[in-house]
Amino acid sequence: MKASYYHAITLMGNMLEQANIPYQYTGRPALFVQGVDIDNYENIVIDVQWDLFDEALDLFSEYSTTKPEKSPETASFQMDVEGISVTVHCRFNTTIKTDPYRLSIKMGDMEVWCRSLYSYLYDEEMRRYSAEIHAYLFAEQKGFTAENEQAWNQNNYLALVNRYGNPAELASKIKQNPKWRLHPFYKYMGDISGKKITHLMGSNGVKAVAMAILGATVKVVDFSQENATFANELANGSDVSIEYIVSDVLSLPSEHESGNQDLILMELGVLHYLIDLQPLFEKIKSMLKPGGRFVLHEFHPISTKLITSNGKKHKITGNYFAPAIEYTEVAFSKHMPDEEKGSLSRVVQRKWTIGELITSIGQSGLVIKVLEEEPNHKIHDIGLPKTYTLVAERV
């Protein structure tokens, strides 16, 4: 039955593509196309462009299609393909090609259009599949994390030295004004002296050392051993101590989920390494004590997903809503000599919208207190958001 299901999906997709009728598989077949295990292979639902509905009816006439059923909002007909019950559906006055969650998946030698599995994490009817979707994403994340970990353990220490100088030199600068290193989110942290703080995906330790100088007990979690080496040397040069745990955040041992942390920090270019936010925010919630605070400082998706800026010129070059997983250069490559950049591994990223972020945090049970969108301070970029700070608390 699974083989027939696969064949029916590719067959109809190819027919619609050849007829230039925009379409997308929805519901369970959409999850199947994307690799998620589904509970049966008996039904397929496919959406077609509404003003080409009659053309689709003619296209599939050889399959003894039923008489179309129409309402003021929708139209549909049924047929049997390869022993599979198929419903072809349209929604009037909507455009298939502009669905923000429509994406193309390669199946064999062809591209098949379906609705992204991410959309079904917010759809009330389809959320019954959320466990299967999260399980699939968690398995996929392991492979992507292995690739990203490899990329961040190849000459990253050298890139840090090229950027900051040796750790001892940087330590003296941090000690002069540690609060400046925590700008602009320090105002949401309060007096951190004596507080237990974990910096997830804490990279080179600059923020951790600044917090330790201000009196906090600081733990860093990051999968880069080269980051850890630099951070520990930086702490020694600053006459403070930090605990650096070399680990993927989602694989952090359970003993660190004791619910005793006053504050969890994440900042700048970290969320896009995760293809599912639910496990992250569940872990953060388990680490925080009641009343504990989560502070996230990140690049705004308007600047990372949508707009390219070059001096006075701004272009919309991306799709803000695109749920695609991308391969890109590792962030520290800009601090490496040109002759070495070509040998660096690429990293896997999934860039999130503000709406996806807010929804995931809300579903975790953390209570959002602040979302401050911060402007770009370049003179030609006035009016464009550059970063944002989000503050949430465990009740």
C-alpha positions as CSV (number, residue, x, y, z in Angstrom):
1,M,0.0,0.0,0.0
2,K,2.9,2.4,0.8
3,A,4.4,1.9,-2.6
4,S,1.0,2.5,-4.3
5,Y,0.6,5.6,-2.2
6,Y,4.0,6.9,-3.3
7,H,3.3,6.1,-7.0
8,A,-0.1,7.8,-6.9
9,I,1.4,11.0,-5.4
10,T,4.2,11.2,-8.0
11,L,1.8,10.3,-10.8
12,M,-0.7,13.0,-10.0
13,G,2.0,15.6,-9.3
14,N,3.6,14.9,-12.7
15,M,0.2,15.2,-14.5
16,L,-0.6,18.5,-12.8
17,E,2.9,19.9,-13.4
18,Q,2.7,19.0,-17.1
19,A,-0.7,20.7,-17.3
20,N,0.6,23.8,-15.6
21,I,-1.9,23.6,-12.8
22,P,-0.4,24.8,-9.5
23,Y,-1.1,22.3,-6.7
24,Q,0.1,21.2,-3.3
25,Y,-0.5,18.0,-1.2
26,T,-2.0,18.8,2.2
27,G,-2.6,16.9,5.4
28,R,-1.3,13.4,5.8
29,P,0.1,13.1,2.2
30,A,2.0,16.3,2.7
31,L,3.6,14.8,5.8
32,F,4.4,11.6,3.9
33,V,6.1,13.6,1.1
34,Q,8.3,15.3,3.7
35,G,9.4,12.0,5.3
36,V,7.1,11.8,8.3
37,D,5.6,8.4,9.2
38,I,1.8,8.5,8.9
39,D,-0.8,6.1,10.3
40,N,-2.4,5.0,7.0
41,Y,-2.0,5.1,3.3
42,E,-5.6,5.1,2.2
43,N,-6.4,8.7,1.4
44,I,-4.8,11.6,-0.5
45,V,-5.9,15.2,-0.5
46,I,-4.5,17.6,-3.1
47,D,-5.3,21.3,-3.4
48,V,-5.3,22.9,-6.9
49,Q,-5.5,26.5,-8.1
50,W,-9.2,27.4,-7.8
51,D,-9.6,29.0,-11.3
52,L,-8.1,25.9,-12.9
53,F,-10.3,23.5,-11.0
54,D,-12.3,22.6,-14.1
55,E,-9.1,21.9,-16.0
56,A,-8.0,19.6,-13.2
57,L,-11.4,17.8,-13.4
58,D,-10.8,17.2,-17.1
59,L,-7.2,16.2,-16.6
60,F,-8.2,13.3,-14.2
61,S,-11.4,12.3,-16.2
62,E,-9.8,8.9,-17.0
63,Y,-10.1,8.0,-13.3
64,S,-13.9,8.2,-13.2
65,T,-14.1,11.3,-11.1
66,T,-17.2,12.0,-9.1
67,K,-19.5,15.0,-9.8
68,P,-17.9,18.1,-8.2
69,E,-19.3,19.4,-4.9
70,K,-19.3,23.1,-4.6
71,S,-20.0,25.6,-1.8
72,P,-19.4,29.4,-1.8
73,E,-15.9,28.8,-0.4
74,T,-14.7,25.5,-1.9
75,A,-15.1,22.9,-4.5
76,S,-13.9,19.2,-4.7
77,F,-14.2,15.9,-6.4
78,Q,-13.1,12.4,-5.7
79,M,-11.5,9.6,-7.6
80,D,-9.6,6.4,-7.2
81,V,-5.9,6.2,-8.2
82,E,-3.8,3.1,-7.8
83,G,-6.4,1.8,-5.3
84,I,-6.0,5.0,-3.2
85,S,-9.0,7.3,-2.5
86,V,-8.1,10.8,-3.7
87,T,-9.8,14.1,-3.0
88,V,-9.0,17.0,-5.3
89,H,-9.9,20.3,-3.6
90,C,-9.7,24.0,-4.2
91,R,-10.5,27.1,-2.1
92,F,-12.0,30.0,-4.1
93,N,-10.1,33.3,-4.5
94,T,-6.8,32.0,-3.1
95,T,-3.5,31.5,-4.9
96,I,-1.7,28.3,-4.4
97,K,1.7,29.7,-5.4
98,T,1.6,32.4,-2.7
99,D,0.9,30.0,0.2
100,P,3.8,30.9,2.5
101,Y,4.2,27.3,3.6
102,R,4.2,25.7,0.0
103,L,7.4,24.0,-0.7
104,S,9.0,21.6,-3.2
105,I,10.3,18.2,-2.2
106,K,12.3,15.9,-4.4
107,M,10.7,12.4,-4.8
108,G,12.8,10.3,-7.1
109,D,13.4,12.2,-10.3
110,M,10.7,14.8,-9.8
111,E,9.8,17.7,-7.6
112,V,6.5,17.4,-5.7
113,W,4.7,20.4,-4.1
114,C,3.3,20.1,-0.7
115,R,2.4,22.2,2.4
116,S,5.3,22.4,4.9
117,L,5.0,20.2,7.9
118,Y,5.7,23.3,10.0
119,S,2.2,24.7,9.2
120,Y,0.6,21.7,10.8
121,L,2.2,22.5,14.2
122,Y,-0.2,25.5,14.3
123,D,-3.3,23.9,12.6
124,E,-5.7,22.7,15.3
125,E,-7.1,19.8,13.2
126,M,-3.6,18.6,12.2
127,R,-1.9,19.0,15.6
128,R,-2.9,15.4,16.3
129,Y,0.2,14.6,14.3
130,S,2.4,17.0,16.3
131,A,4.1,14.1,18.1
132,E,5.1,12.4,14.8
133,I,6.3,15.7,13.3
134,H,8.4,16.6,16.4
135,A,9.9,13.0,16.4
136,Y,10.8,13.4,12.7
137,L,12.4,16.8,13.2
138,F,14.3,15.6,16.3
139,A,15.8,12.7,14.2
140,E,16.7,15.1,11.4
141,Q,18.2,17.5,13.9
142,K,20.8,15.0,15.0
143,G,22.2,14.8,11.5
144,F,22.2,18.6,11.0
145,T,23.8,19.1,14.4
146,A,26.6,16.7,13.5
147,E,27.3,18.8,10.4
148,N,27.2,22.1,12.3
149,E,29.4,20.7,15.1
150,Q,32.0,19.7,12.5
151,A,31.9,23.2,10.9
152,W,32.4,24.9,14.3
153,N,35.4,22.8,15.2
154,Q,37.7,23.7,12.3
155,N,40.1,26.6,13.0
156,N,37.4,28.5,15.0
157,Y,40.0,29.3,17.7
158,L,42.2,31.0,15.0
159,A,39.2,33.0,13.8
160,L,38.5,34.2,17.3
161,V,42.1,35.3,17.8
162,N,41.9,37.1,14.4
163,R,38.8,38.9,15.6
164,Y,39.5,39.7,19.2
165,G,43.3,39.2,19.7
166,N,44.6,36.8,22.2
167,P,42.3,35.9,25.2
168,A,44.5,37.8,27.7
169,E,44.2,41.0,25.7
170,L,40.5,40.7,25.4
171,A,40.1,39.9,29.1
172,S,41.5,43.3,30.1
173,K,39.1,45.1,27.8
174,I,36.0,43.2,29.2
175,K,37.1,44.0,32.7
176,Q,37.0,47.7,32.0
177,N,33.3,47.7,31.2
178,P,31.6,44.3,31.4
179,K,28.0,45.7,31.2
180,W,28.8,47.0,27.7
181,R,29.3,43.5,26.5
182,L,25.7,42.7,27.5
183,H,24.1,45.6,25.7
184,P,21.3,46.1,24.8
185,F,19.6,43.3,26.9
186,Y,21.4,43.9,30.2
187,K,18.5,46.1,31.3
188,Y,16.3,43.0,31.4
189,M,18.7,41.0,33.5
190,G,18.6,43.1,36.6
191,D,21.3,42.8,39.3
192,I,23.0,39.5,38.4
193,S,25.4,39.3,41.3
194,G,24.9,35.9,43.0
195,K,22.6,34.6,40.3
196,K,22.9,31.3,38.5
197,I,23.0,31.9,34.8
198,T,23.3,29.5,31.8
199,H,24.3,30.8,28.4
200,L,23.1,28.3,25.9
201,M,25.1,28.1,22.6
202,G,27.4,30.5,24.4
203,S,30.1,30.4,21.8
204,N,33.4,32.2,22.7
205,G,32.5,33.0,26.3
206,V,32.7,36.8,26.0
207,K,29.2,37.3,27.5
208,A,29.8,34.6,30.1
209,V,33.0,36.2,31.3
210,A,31.3,39.6,31.5
211,M,28.5,38.1,33.6
212,A,31.0,36.3,35.9
213,I,32.9,39.6,36.4
214,L,29.6,41.1,37.5
215,G,29.2,38.4,40.2
216,A,27.1,35.7,38.5
217,T,27.7,31.9,38.6
218,V,27.9,31.2,34.9
219,K,27.5,28.0,32.9
220,V,28.0,27.9,29.2
221,V,26.7,25.1,26.8
222,D,28.1,24.9,23.3
223,F,29.3,22.1,21.0
224,S,32.5,23.7,19.9
225,Q,35.6,22.6,21.8
226,E,37.6,25.4,20.1
227,N,35.0,27.9,21.6
228,A,35.5,26.2,25.0
229,T,39.3,26.6,24.8
230,F,39.1,30.3,24.0
231,A,36.4,30.9,26.6
232,N,38.3,29.2,29.4
233,E,41.5,31.1,28.6
234,L,39.4,34.3,28.6
235,A,38.0,33.5,32.0
236,N,41.5,32.8,33.4
237,G,42.7,36.1,32.0
238,S,39.8,37.8,33.7
239,D,40.4,36.2,37.1
240,V,36.9,34.6,37.1
241,S,35.7,31.0,36.6
242,I,33.0,29.7,34.4
243,E,31.7,26.2,33.8
244,Y,31.9,25.3,30.1
245,I,30.0,22.2,29.0
246,V,30.9,21.0,25.5
247,S,27.6,19.6,24.4
248,D,24.8,20.1,21.9
249,V,22.1,22.0,23.7
250,L,19.4,19.3,23.0
251,S,21.7,16.6,24.3
252,L,22.5,18.3,27.5
253,P,22.5,15.7,30.3
254,S,19.4,15.7,32.5
255,E,21.3,16.7,35.7
256,H,21.5,20.2,34.2
257,E,17.7,20.4,34.1
258,S,17.3,20.8,37.8
259,G,15.1,23.9,37.7
260,N,17.4,26.0,39.7
261,Q,18.7,28.6,37.1
262,D,17.8,32.2,37.7
263,L,18.4,33.2,34.1
264,I,18.9,31.5,30.7
265,L,20.6,33.6,28.0
266,M,20.7,33.0,24.2
267,E,22.0,35.7,21.8
268,L,22.8,36.5,18.2
269,G,22.7,33.9,15.5
270,V,21.7,30.8,17.4
271,L,18.1,29.9,16.8
272,H,18.7,29.1,13.1
273,Y,20.8,26.1,14.1
274,L,17.6,24.4,15.3
275,I,14.9,23.0,12.9
276,D,12.4,22.6,15.7
277,L,12.0,25.1,18.5
278,Q,9.7,23.0,20.8
279,P,12.5,20.8,22.4
280,L,14.6,23.9,23.0
281,F,11.9,25.8,24.9
282,E,10.9,22.7,26.9
283,K,14.5,22.3,28.0
284,I,14.8,26.0,28.9
285,K,11.6,25.7,31.0
286,S,13.0,22.7,32.8
287,M,16.3,24.5,33.6
288,L,14.6,27.7,35.0
289,K,13.4,27.9,38.6
290,P,9.9,29.3,39.1
291,G,10.1,33.0,38.4
292,G,13.3,32.5,36.4
293,R,13.8,34.5,33.3
294,F,14.7,33.6,29.7
295,V,16.4,36.4,27.7
296,L,16.8,36.0,23.9
297,H,18.7,38.6,21.9
298,E,18.6,37.7,18.2
299,F,18.9,39.1,14.7
300,H,15.5,40.2,13.3
301,P,14.1,38.0,10.5
302,I,13.4,41.1,8.5
303,S,17.2,41.5,8.1
304,T,18.1,37.8,7.9
305,K,15.2,36.5,5.8
306,L,13.8,39.3,3.7
307,I,15.9,42.4,2.9
308,T,19.4,42.8,1.5
309,S,21.0,46.2,2.3
310,N,23.9,47.8,0.4
311,G,24.5,51.4,1.3
312,K,21.4,53.4,0.4
313,K,20.0,50.5,-1.7
314,H,17.6,48.0,-0.1
315,K,16.2,45.0,-2.0
316,I,13.7,42.4,-1.0
317,T,15.6,39.3,-2.0
318,G,14.1,36.7,0.3
319,N,10.9,35.2,1.4
320,Y,10.1,36.1,5.0
321,F,7.8,33.1,5.4
322,A,10.0,30.4,3.7
323,P,10.3,27.4,6.0
324,A,13.2,26.0,3.9
325,I,16.3,24.5,5.5
326,E,19.4,26.1,4.0
327,Y,23.2,25.5,3.8
328,T,25.4,28.5,4.3
329,E,28.9,29.6,5.3
330,V,29.9,29.2,8.9
331,A,29.7,32.5,10.6
332,F,33.4,32.8,11.6
333,S,34.5,32.4,8.0
334,K,34.6,36.2,7.6
335,H,37.4,36.3,10.1
336,M,39.5,33.7,8.3
337,P,42.1,34.3,5.5
338,D,40.6,34.1,2.0
339,E,42.8,31.1,1.1
340,E,41.3,29.0,4.0
341,K,37.6,29.9,3.5
342,G,37.1,27.4,0.7
343,S,38.1,24.5,2.9
344,L,35.5,25.3,5.6
345,S,32.4,23.1,6.0
346,R,29.0,24.7,5.6
347,V,26.4,24.8,8.2
348,V,22.7,23.9,8.2
349,Q,20.2,26.6,9.1
350,R,16.4,27.1,9.5
351,K,15.5,30.8,9.9
352,W,12.4,31.6,12.0
353,T,9.8,34.2,11.7
354,I,8.7,36.3,14.8
355,G,5.3,34.6,14.7
356,E,6.8,31.1,14.7
357,L,9.1,32.1,17.6
358,I,6.2,33.6,19.7
359,T,4.0,30.6,19.1
360,S,6.6,28.1,20.1
361,I,7.4,29.9,23.3
362,G,3.7,30.3,24.1
363,Q,3.1,26.6,23.5
364,S,6.0,25.7,25.9
365,G,4.2,27.4,28.8
366,L,6.7,30.2,29.3
367,V,5.1,33.6,29.7
368,I,6.3,36.3,27.4
369,K,6.9,39.6,29.1
370,V,8.8,41.7,26.5
371,L,9.4,41.7,22.8
372,E,11.5,44.8,21.9
373,E,12.4,45.2,18.3
374,E,15.6,47.2,17.9
375,P,16.5,49.4,14.9
376,N,19.5,49.3,12.6
377,H,21.8,52.2,13.6
378,K,23.4,52.6,10.2
379,I,22.4,55.9,8.7
380,H,21.0,54.4,5.5
381,D,19.2,51.7,7.4
382,I,17.1,53.9,9.7
383,G,13.6,52.5,10.0
384,L,14.7,48.8,9.5
385,P,14.7,46.4,12.4
386,K,18.1,44.8,13.0
387,T,17.7,42.8,16.2
388,Y,15.1,42.1,18.9
389,T,15.1,41.1,22.6
390,L,12.5,38.8,24.0
391,V,12.0,38.2,27.6
392,A,9.9,35.3,29.0
393,E,9.5,33.8,32.5
394,R,8.6,30.5,34.0
395,V,5.6,30.9,36.2
